[in-house]
Structures are given as structure tokens and as C-alpha cells.
Amino acid sequence: MSWQQRIEDALHQRQQQGLLRRRLAVTVSPHARLTQDGQHFTHFSSNDYLGLSHHPAVIDAWCKGAQHWGTGAGASGHVTGYSPCHQQLEHTLADWLGFPRAILFSSGFAANQALIFALAESSDTLIADKLMHASLQEAAALSPARYRRFPHNSLDGLARQLGATDTENRLVITEGVFSMDGDQAPLAAISEMCREHQAWLMVDDAHGIGVLGDEGRGSCAQQQVTPDILVVTFGKALGVSGAAILCSDAVAAYLEQSARHLIYSTALPAAQAAAVLASIEIVRQQPEYRKKLSQNISDFRTLCRQQGIPLTDSLTAIQPVIIGDNHRALAIAQGLQSAGHWVQAIRPPTVPVGSARLRITLSAAHSTEQITRLVEALHHVL
Ligand SMILES: Cc1ncc(COP(=O)(O)O)c(C=O)c1O
């Protein structure tokens, strides 16, 4: 079949199944407001959990950074793209999160893939939670290592996989907070199991960093776990973009030699690193943002319970409402949009078939009134 025909068929099939994805140009403003095509909405689909993407100090740091360092890094960090500002961010991250080293990447997707491709060889085994992020699933599947998956958050499933593999190097991979479900991995038990089986543990804490644990150190700090590899991203609670791998001196030195996404890609702009530094400072020094987010999560869950709206057990900012059918999920999201609430319908393959959902995300930027109105609309539309 020609490419032309294959592409047309694939698009048609997606359309029929209610799986067509589209990007809309939207303007996101402070206080969780979003404008699309002249219409105004309250934004319940962002990962900007603390509302820091519009914080004056973060914006100021980025602007001053651009004036001082220029807008772009100009090259890979291995050429001339690594500035004292990047270095300071790496040191700050290592100090904040309690690791010997931090290495910056331009995105969480790149960091995850770089780590797996740099580390995994054919004699190794990767053992991952089934709901792990696409960046990790894809890298694990493409890597030369053996790739095994265990049922979501199942300690028995993980124990079975660890018991069934005997390669010298095994890397267990999970997330701190799962991106589409909002539930948390039992990291303390997983870490203990890894220790018993002499396996390494990698945690992707894209959705936990900044919002959980003392000083916003994330899921691992909250559960008093130090994984061998920790990936944190700057595009969610920190309100900016980019990512870092936290690891030992030896792993960092190895990544500097072999992580292709690091070596062959332009470094993130120094001004962006300056903005991330400002954001981390706020996260560490101002717990009131986390308190407000916790209050909003608790208010949302209480109001939903009162209205009989079925929720999952998630206690984080990600509060999915599972609908099941793709078309129905789309229709409900559309109904919410008509009422002025921007909520995205998430469908397969992002989530398992038959589990299309509204992925409602809460933020410290939401007011109680905005949340109350959303729940009223949700009750009405459901
Ligand atoms: C769990 C998880 N890891 C990694 C990523 C990728 O991070 P980034 O957006 O920085 O590429 C995401 C983004 O959605 C995510 O949800």
C-alpha cells in the first residue's frame, strides 16, 4: 500500500473510532484562564500545578536571563552551550534532591530516552510498570535489552518479573505519580524489593516534583526513597520546560560520554535555566502554593462526592473521571467546554482501550469558586 493510501486510511480510521487528535491554538493566562478563538474558559487541563508559569519572579528571571545570556544556548553543552547558569541549576538540583550529580536535558522525553539508550545493553533487563510514560516504553522497546512489564503498581507482578530474570543488570522503572491516573507508586516497597534483588531503580517523577514531599522534593522524598536514577521535569509544577537526570558521579560521567540527546542536541537556553532556578527557589521557600493545591484537591473531591460523581483513589492534582467510551468522553468534554471549563478527553492509545477519561488537573491557581463551578457543570453534563 502506498504511503498516501496508508496515511489516508489511518486518518479515516482514527476519525471513525473517535481517536483523532488535534491541536488548538490557545492562550493561557494567570489564574487558570484560557482563551480559544475568542472564547474564555477556566483551565483544568494544565500540568502547571502550582501556577508558576505566570509567576512574576519566574518571568523576570527568564527576561533578565535572556538579556544577560541571550535567547539561545547556541550549541550542545559539549561545545559551548553549557554556561555557569546551567552549572548552577545542576548544583541546585543535586543539593535540593540529595544526589551527587544532576545532568540537564531539553525535555523529560529526551532525558528518559537518553538514559535508557545509554545504559541498556543486550545482556541487561528492563522491568517496567505497564502504565509507564510513552518515552520510556518506546526507549525500552527499542533498546537491545530484554524488556519485561509488570501490572500497574503490582508488587507481586514486579516480584515475579524479578524472580524470573537472572541477568546481572536489571533496571526497574516506574513513575512517582502516574500521568493519566494520578495514583502514586509504592516506592518504598519497590525500592526494598530492588535492594533484595540487587536491581537498580529508576523513578520518573515528572508529576511529583515540586508538589509532593518536604520542600517539594517529590515522590521519592515523600516516601523516603533514594532511587539509583531520578528523572525530574521542569515543564509541569515548575512551570517552565526541560528536565534533569539525578544520579551518582559515575552515571553522570557516563551520560556525559554516551547520552546522545545530550551530546548531539542544543542545550536548553541559559535564560530558561535561570527561570527554573527562580521556580525552584519559590517551591522550596513558599509551601503555601503546595498547601493551596492540597486544599483545592480536597475541595474538588469533597464536592464530587457530594454530587455522586465517581472518582478514582488519586489524591494528587491529577483527578481522572473514567468514562470508558471514546465518543462519550469527547461529548462530555465538549459539554464542559460549552459551560466554560477546559477539560481534555484522553483516549487510547494514551490510556488503555475502554478507559477513555476526562483528565481533570487542579492547580494552586484555581479559586474555590472555579472548582465549585466545574463540579456543578460536571454533575450536569454527566
Ligand atoms: C511521566 C512523564 N514523564 C516524562 C514526560 C515528558 O516530559 P517533557 O514534557 O518534559 O518532555 C511526561 C510528559 O507528559 C510525563 O508525563
The ligand as a MOL file (V3000), in Angstrom:
LIG
                    3D

  0  0  0     0  0            999 V3000
M  V30 BEGIN CTAB
M  V30 COUNTS 16 16 0 0 0
M  V30 BEGIN ATOM
M  V30 1 C 5.5910 10.7530 33.3590 0
M  V30 2 C 6.1600 11.6430 32.3010 0
M  V30 3 N 7.4530 11.5450 32.0090 0
M  V30 4 C 8.0120 12.3180 31.0740 0
M  V30 5 C 7.2840 13.2310 30.3640 0
M  V30 6 C 7.9270 14.0490 29.3040 0
M  V30 7 O 8.3270 15.2550 29.8490 0
M  V30 8 P 8.5140 16.5400 28.9020 0
M  V30 9 O 7.1660 17.1100 28.7240 0
M  V30 10 O 9.4510 17.4100 29.6590 0
M  V30 11 O 9.1010 16.0320 27.6160 0
M  V30 12 C 5.9290 13.4020 30.6500 0
M  V30 13 C 5.1410 14.4150 29.9080 0
M  V30 14 O 3.9760 14.3990 29.7500 0
M  V30 15 C 5.3380 12.5750 31.6480 0
M  V30 16 O 4.0310 12.6550 31.9210 0
M  V30 END ATOM
M  V30 BEGIN BOND
M  V30 1 1 1 2
M  V30 2 1 2 3
M  V30 3 2 2 15
M  V30 4 2 3 4
M  V30 5 1 4 5
M  V30 6 1 5 6
M  V30 7 2 5 12
M  V30 8 1 6 7
M  V30 9 1 7 8
M  V30 10 2 8 9
M  V30 11 1 8 10
M  V30 12 1 8 11
M  V30 13 1 12 13
M  V30 14 1 12 15
M  V30 15 2 13 14
M  V30 16 1 15 16
M  V30 END BOND
M  V30 END CTAB
M  END
